[in-house]
Amino acid sequence: MNPFERYLTLWVALCIVVGIALGHFFPIVFQAIGAAEIAKVNIPVAALIWLMIVPMLAKIDFAALGRVREHWRGIGVTLFVNWAVKPFSMAALGWLFIGWLFRPYLPEGQIDSYIAGLILLAAAPCTAMVFVWSNLSDGEPHFTLSQVALNDTIMVFAFAPIVGLLLGLSAITVPWDTLLLSVVLYIVIPVAVAQILRRFLLRSGGEAALRHLLGFLQPMSLMALLATLVLLFGFQGQEIIAKPTIIALLAVPILIQVYFNSGLAYLLNRWSGEAHCVAAPSALIGASNFFELAVAAAISLFGFHSGAALATVVGVLIEVPVMLSVVKIVNASKDWYEIGNAVRRTR
């Protein structure tokens, strides 16, 4: 890694501080940027995410996608964690921490709404940022793309029933415009652009041209990640300063569920004998959240100023720093992981 990548944790911390400060002192600027959205999808953030994920998607050779079936164990683990564990573990953590332990320190009238927001956050797995986490952990890109596409398909059918079950609601208003626009913006268009770019480079200059461009784009991808962090914290700079205690308390169950679900997916992949390049993105997909959908659903169900909307926003705020910490954990434990797999194969 170059020095910039080596000190990424430091740059992330600085971007959080800068984002909060800018959002507090220049709220009108960030309100204007935040208002540039379609169906609750912020266009400037979407553009930055494009800069992050297109270089990663350009690495994917569609002719090799068929080999993903070799990683059926990783797919099974990720599906199990995403759909059978994560929404229910978040509901349990919400009821434990928000409904009981932290109840005296939170507005009584918003308790149920906070829990609802946490459930909405956990009921939809992440779509776009997963490609960033997978790339930073040297994940298998074909597995990551296939898993994201599969999760998006399941989400169309499973999001409303799971949320309805956990919230005790007979009908859920699914923000279909947000869901469909996000899939198009974060999957369909970037994949198409990346594959057109890949084919052009391979035809004009071969593998060397592709490697050269990817090497040039990699620093831009990380800069886009940090710029996204500044924007996300800038959008909520005033809210963070005005309600630091509430935001800190809401962050506790979110942090626990991220580490619990990523750890569970990682260990299950190791136990099943899956390769580390699959286990790493599996753990990251199993822990991250589709925050655009969660925020839109919370606003449509409970209102813009509800506790549910605030809870989903807290998920947005901690998404990048906490997922980077998970990336660091899976990278640092690679030798331990592979030793365990080697022992299993010799038995």
C-alpha positions in Angstrom: 0.0 0.0 0.0 1.1 3.5 -0.6 1.3 6.0 2.3 -2.2 7.4 1.5 -3.8 4.0 1.7 -1.7 3.0 4.8 -3.2 5.9 6.8 -6.7 5.6 5.5 -8.1 5.3 9.1 -6.6 8.7 9.9 -8.1 10.3 6.8 -11.5 8.8 7.6 -11.3 10.3 11.1 -10.3 13.7 9.7 -13.1 13.6 7.1 -15.7 12.9 9.9 -14.5 15.9 11.9 -14.4 18.1 8.7 -17.8 17.0 7.6 -19.4 17.7 11.0 -17.7 21.1 11.2 -18.7 22.1 7.6 -22.2 20.9 8.1 -22.5 23.0 11.3 -20.9 26.2 10.0 -22.3 26.0 6.4 -25.7 24.4 6.7 -27.2 26.1 3.7 -24.5 24.7 1.4 -25.1 21.1 2.6 -28.9 21.6 2.6 -28.6 22.5 -1.1 -26.4 19.5 -1.9 -28.7 17.2 0.2 -31.8 18.5 -1.7 -30.3 17.3 -5.0 -32.0 14.0 -4.9 -34.4 11.8 -6.8 -36.6 9.4 -4.9 -34.5 10.0 -1.8 -31.3 9.0 -3.7 -28.8 11.8 -3.5 -27.3 12.5 -6.9 -23.9 14.0 -5.8 -23.4 11.0 -3.5 -24.4 8.6 -6.3 -21.8 10.3 -8.6 -19.1 9.7 -5.9 -20.2 6.1 -5.5 -19.8 5.7 -9.3 -16.2 6.9 -9.0 -15.7 4.3 -6.3 -17.2 1.3 -7.9 -16.7 1.6 -11.7 -12.9 0.7 -11.4 -13.8 -2.3 -9.4 -16.5 -3.4 -11.8 -14.1 -3.0 -14.7 -12.1 -5.9 -13.2 -15.0 -8.3 -13.7 -14.8 -10.6 -16.7 -18.4 -11.7 -17.5 -17.1 -14.8 -19.2 -15.9 -16.0 -15.8 -19.2 -15.4 -13.9 -20.1 -19.1 -14.3 -17.4 -20.0 -11.9 -19.3 -18.4 -9.1 -21.2 -21.7 -8.6 -17.9 -23.0 -7.1 -18.5 -20.7 -4.2 -22.0 -22.0 -3.3 -21.1 -22.3 0.3 -20.2 -18.5 0.5 -23.5 -17.7 -1.2 -25.5 -19.9 1.2 -23.8 -18.3 4.2 -24.4 -14.8 3.0 -28.1 -15.4 2.3 -28.5 -17.1 5.7 -27.0 -14.1 7.5 -28.7 -11.4 5.4 -32.2 -12.8 5.5 -32.5 -15.2 8.4 -30.3 -13.6 11.0 -29.6 -9.8 10.5 -33.2 -8.4 10.6 -34.1 -10.5 13.6 -30.8 -9.9 15.5 -31.3 -6.1 15.0 -34.9 -6.3 16.3 -33.6 -8.1 19.4 -30.8 -5.6 19.9 -33.2 -2.7 19.4 -35.6 -4.1 22.0 -32.8 -4.8 24.4 -30.9 -1.5 24.2 -33.4 1.1 23.0 -36.6 -0.5 24.5 -35.0 -1.3 27.9 -31.4 -0.4 28.8 -31.3 3.1 27.2 -35.0 3.8 27.6 -34.6 6.3 30.5 -32.2 8.4 28.4 -34.4 8.7 25.3 -37.6 10.6 24.5 -40.4 8.2 25.6 -42.6 9.0 22.7 -40.0 8.0 20.2 -38.9 4.6 21.6 -40.9 2.5 19.3 -40.1 4.7 16.3 -36.3 4.3 17.0 -36.7 0.5 17.1 -38.6 0.6 13.9 -35.8 2.6 12.2 -33.2 0.1 13.3 -35.3 -2.8 11.9 -35.8 -1.0 8.6 -32.0 -0.4 8.4 -31.2 -4.1 8.9 -33.9 -5.5 6.6 -32.2 -4.5 3.4 -28.6 -5.5 2.6 -26.3 -3.0 1.0 -26.1 -2.6 -2.8 -23.4 -0.1 -3.9 -20.8 0.3 -1.2 -20.3 -3.5 -1.0 -18.1 -3.3 -4.1 -15.8 -0.9 -2.3 -15.5 -3.1 0.8 -14.9 -6.2 -1.4 -12.1 -4.4 -3.3 -10.4 -3.2 -0.1 -10.4 -6.8 1.3 -9.2 -8.3 -2.0 -12.6 -10.1 -2.4 -13.6 -12.2 -5.4 -15.3 -9.6 -7.7 -17.5 -12.1 -9.5 -18.8 -13.5 -6.2 -19.5 -10.0 -5.0 -21.5 -9.0 -8.1 -23.5 -12.2 -8.1 -24.3 -11.9 -4.5 -25.4 -8.3 -4.7 -27.6 -9.1 -7.7 -29.2 -12.1 -5.9 -29.8 -9.9 -2.7 -31.5 -7.2 -4.8 -33.8 -9.8 -6.4 -34.7 -11.3 -3.0 -35.2 -7.8 -1.5 -38.0 -7.0 -4.0 -40.0 -9.9 -2.5 -38.8 -10.1 1.1 -38.3 -6.6 2.4 -41.9 -5.8 3.0 -42.9 -9.1 4.6 -39.9 -9.1 7.0 -40.4 -5.5 8.1 -44.2 -6.1 8.4 -43.6 -9.2 10.6 -41.1 -7.5 12.9 -43.0 -4.2 13.2 -46.4 -5.9 13.5 -47.8 -3.9 10.6 -50.3 -5.4 8.2 -49.1 -3.3 5.2 -45.7 -1.8 4.5 -45.3 1.1 2.1 -42.2 0.1 0.1 -40.6 3.0 -1.6 -40.3 1.3 -5.0 -39.0 4.3 -6.7 -36.0 4.4 -4.3 -35.4 0.7 -4.6 -35.6 0.5 -8.4 -33.7 3.7 -9.0 -30.9 2.6 -6.6 -30.6 -0.7 -8.5 -30.4 1.0 -11.8 -27.9 3.7 -10.6 -25.7 1.5 -8.5 -25.8 -1.8 -10.4 -27.1 -1.6 -14.0 -25.5 1.6 -15.2 -22.1 1.2 -13.5 -21.8 -2.4 -14.7 -22.6 -1.3 -18.2 -20.2 1.6 -18.1 -17.4 -0.6 -16.6 -17.8 -3.3 -19.1 -17.8 -0.9 -22.1 -14.7 0.7 -20.7 -13.1 -2.8 -20.1 -13.8 -4.0 -23.6 -12.5 -0.8 -25.2 -9.3 -0.9 -23.3 -8.7 -4.6 -23.9 -9.2 -4.1 -27.7 -7.1 -1.0 -27.9 -4.2 -1.8 -25.6 -4.8 -5.2 -24.0 -4.3 -6.1 -20.3 -1.6 -3.6 -19.9 -3.9 -0.7 -20.8 -6.6 -2.0 -18.4 -4.1 -2.3 -15.5 -2.7 1.2 -16.2 -6.1 2.8 -16.1 -7.1 0.9 -13.0 -3.9 1.9 -11.3 -4.7 5.5 -12.2 -8.3 5.3 -11.0 -7.6 3.6 -7.6 -6.5 6.8 -5.8 -9.6 8.6 -7.3 -11.8 5.8 -5.9 -10.4 6.3 -2.4 -10.7 10.1 -2.7 -14.4 9.6 -3.7 -14.9 7.5 -0.6 -13.5 10.2 1.7 -15.6 12.9 -0.1 -18.7 10.8 0.4 -17.8 10.6 4.1 -17.5 14.4 4.3 -20.9 14.8 2.6 -22.7 12.3 4.8 -21.5 13.8 8.0 -22.0 17.3 6.6 -25.6 16.6 5.8 -26.2 15.8 9.5 -23.6 18.2 11.1 -26.2 20.3 13.0 -28.1 17.2 14.1 -25.0 15.5 15.5 -24.1 18.6 17.5 -27.7 19.1 18.7 -28.4 15.4 19.7 -25.0 13.8 20.4 -26.4 11.6 23.2 -29.3 10.2 21.2 -27.1 9.5 18.2 -24.5 7.8 20.3 -27.1 5.5 22.0 -28.7 4.6 18.7 -25.3 3.7 17.3 -24.7 1.0 20.0 -27.1 -1.7 18.7 -26.1 -0.8 15.1 -22.4 -1.4 15.9 -23.1 -4.6 17.7 -25.1 -6.0 14.9 -22.5 -5.1 12.3 -19.7 -6.9 14.2 -22.0 -9.8 15.2 -23.2 -10.5 11.7 -19.9 -10.0 9.9 -18.2 -12.2 12.5 -20.9 -14.9 12.1 -20.6 -14.9 8.3 -16.8 -14.9 8.5 -16.7 -17.9 10.9 -19.4 -19.9 9.0 -17.4 -19.5 5.8 -14.2 -20.7 7.5 -16.1 -23.6 9.0 -17.5 -24.5 5.6 -14.0 -24.4 4.0 -14.7 -21.4 1.7 -11.8 -19.3 0.4 -10.8 -16.1 2.1 -11.5 -14.1 -1.0 -15.1 -15.1 -0.7 -15.4 -15.1 3.1 -14.3 -11.5 3.3 -16.9 -10.0 1.0 -19.5 -12.4 2.4 -18.8 -11.0 5.9 -19.0 -7.5 4.6 -22.2 -8.0 2.6 -23.7 -9.8 5.6 -23.1 -6.8 7.8 -23.7 -3.7 5.7 -27.1 -1.9 5.1 -29.0 -0.4 2.1 -29.4 2.9 3.9 -31.0 4.8 1.0 -33.9 2.4 1.1 -34.1 2.4 4.9 -34.2 6.2 5.1 -36.9 6.4 2.4 -39.0 3.7 4.0 -38.7 5.4 7.5 -39.7 8.8 6.1 -42.7 7.3 4.2 -43.9 5.3 7.1 -43.2 7.5 10.1 -42.4 11.0 8.8 -39.3 13.1 8.1 -38.8 14.2 11.8 -39.6 10.8 13.3 -37.3 8.7 15.5 -37.3 6.0 12.8 -35.8 8.5 10.3 -33.2 9.6 12.8 -32.2 5.9 13.5 -31.7 5.2 9.9 -29.6 8.3 9.5 -27.4 7.1 12.3 -26.9 4.0 10.2 -25.8 6.2 7.3 -23.3 8.0 9.5 -21.5 5.0 10.9 -21.7 2.9 7.7 -18.3 3.9 6.2 -16.1 4.0 9.3 -17.5 0.8 10.8 -17.3 -1.1 7.6 -13.7 0.1 7.1 -12.9 -1.4 10.5 -14.4 -4.7 9.5 -12.3 -4.6 6.3 -9.2 -4.1 8.5 -10.2 -7.1 10.7 -10.8 -9.5 7.8 -7.5 -8.4 6.2 -5.5 -8.7 9.4 -6.9 -12.2 10.1 -6.3 -13.7 6.7 -3.4 -15.9 7.8 -5.5 -17.2 10.7 -8.4 -17.9 8.4 -6.3 -19.8 5.8 -4.5 -21.8 8.5 -7.9 -23.0 9.7 -8.9 -24.0 6.2 -5.7 -25.8 5.6 -6.2 -27.8 8.8 -9.8 -28.7 7.7 -8.6 -30.0 4.3 -5.9 -32.2 5.9 -8.5 -34.0 8.1 
